[in-house]
Amino acid sequence: MKVLWLFAHPEPASLNAALRDEGLRALRELGHEYVQSDLYEMKWDPIVREIASFDPDVVAEQEKISWADTLVVQFPLWWYGMPAILKGWFDRVFVKGFGYGLKDENGRVLRYGEGMLAGKRAMIVTTAGGRASSLGPRGVNGNLEQLLFPLQHGTFWYTGMAALPPFVVYSADRTDAAEFTAAASGLRERLARLETTEPIPYRAQNGGDYDSDLVLLPHLAAGRTDLDVHQR
Ligand SMILES: Cc1cc2nc3c(=O)[nH]c(=O)nc-3n(C[C@H](O)[C@H](O)[C@H](O)COP(=O)(O)O)c2cc1C
């Protein structure tokens, strides 16, 4: 496979950097090709100064995405989401005319399952300070699956990419050697199944589940309003 590994952590001695090193080593051993965008190391400029400007640094990232069949997006969970430098990568790189904006012959907008990046796969690798229970369905930190919805559904799936279930390390501020070994082997195991892992079964916008106002049909997930209604 051809993997673009997007990495957003400022410290080379961090847990995230150690996991990234393990992940890239695993990809090499599995015989996959990869390129990496280490955003802090690249001094990536996250600030949008002009909307959808195809600056050379943006085009270089778009070329990496076009080359790749799989994106791995790795970051520590900061304030319920991704670090600003990574948000700014999406804001500048996934612009109309590259990430989205495709229409079919009837003028129908292609997004959520169809679009410019359809056929690619994307997986989040993240670490969180909170313990697993506190990021579970009724945990005080919010359900991590739902916290990741903006990136997995609103970005990956919106542009057509299949979102693989995320790889998460919980309690990441208290990782001892044994826990790191377990996390590293969990990541290696997930990378070994990159090609075969079933994606999150999000509904396609144009697959018959939504009405013309883009509202889920009433008989599907009847009575529910949570974000999981957008999964089949
Ligand atoms: C600015 C900042 C915000 C954070 N926000 C969260 C959060 O919302 N939820 C959470 O579980 N942990 C949060 N944390 C903890 C980090 O996720 C944790 O320190 C990190 O995953 C550990 O990995 P590292 O050693 O590679 O940085 C935050 C940490 C920082 C520095």
The ligand as a MOL file (V3000), in Angstrom:
LIG
                    3D

  0  0  0     0  0            999 V3000
M  V30 BEGIN CTAB
M  V30 COUNTS 31 33 0 0 0
M  V30 BEGIN ATOM
M  V30 1 C -3.2220 21.3620 25.2490 0
M  V30 2 C -3.6330 19.9890 25.7350 0
M  V30 3 C -4.9720 19.6300 25.6970 0
M  V30 4 C -5.3690 18.3400 26.0670 0
M  V30 5 N -6.6880 17.9840 25.9660 0
M  V30 6 C -7.0780 16.7140 26.2570 0
M  V30 7 C -8.4430 16.3050 26.0870 0
M  V30 8 O -9.3110 17.0650 25.6590 0
M  V30 9 N -8.7810 15.0230 26.4030 0
M  V30 10 C -7.8440 14.1330 26.8770 0
M  V30 11 O -8.1900 12.9800 27.1570 0
M  V30 12 N -6.5300 14.4820 27.0310 0
M  V30 13 C -6.1320 15.7550 26.7340 0
M  V30 14 N -4.8150 16.1240 26.8650 0
M  V30 15 C -3.8180 15.0960 27.2520 0
M  V30 16 C -3.0720 14.5960 26.0120 0
M  V30 17 O -3.9420 13.9140 25.1360 0
M  V30 18 C -1.9050 13.7110 26.4080 0
M  V30 19 O -1.0220 14.5120 27.1540 0
M  V30 20 C -1.1840 13.1140 25.2100 0
M  V30 21 O -2.0350 12.2920 24.4640 0
M  V30 22 C 0.0250 12.2990 25.6600 0
M  V30 23 O 0.8100 11.9430 24.5350 0
M  V30 24 P 2.2450 12.6330 24.3110 0
M  V30 25 O 3.1030 12.2530 25.5100 0
M  V30 26 O 2.7660 12.0750 23.0380 0
M  V30 27 O 2.0410 14.1250 24.2590 0
M  V30 28 C -4.4030 17.4160 26.5290 0
M  V30 29 C -3.0470 17.8120 26.6050 0
M  V30 30 C -2.6680 19.0740 26.2030 0
M  V30 31 C -1.2020 19.4620 26.2850 0
M  V30 END ATOM
M  V30 BEGIN BOND
M  V30 1 1 1 2
M  V30 2 1 2 3
M  V30 3 2 2 30
M  V30 4 2 3 4
M  V30 5 1 4 5
M  V30 6 1 4 28
M  V30 7 2 5 6
M  V30 8 1 6 7
M  V30 9 1 6 13
M  V30 10 2 7 8
M  V30 11 1 7 9
M  V30 12 1 9 10
M  V30 13 2 10 11
M  V30 14 1 10 12
M  V30 15 2 12 13
M  V30 16 1 13 14
M  V30 17 1 14 15
M  V30 18 1 14 28
M  V30 19 1 15 16
M  V30 20 1 16 17
M  V30 21 1 16 18
M  V30 22 1 18 19
M  V30 23 1 18 20
M  V30 24 1 20 21
M  V30 25 1 20 22
M  V30 26 1 22 23
M  V30 27 1 23 24
M  V30 28 2 24 25
M  V30 29 1 24 26
M  V30 30 1 24 27
M  V30 31 2 28 29
M  V30 32 1 29 30
M  V30 33 1 30 31
M  V30 END BOND
M  V30 END CTAB
M  END
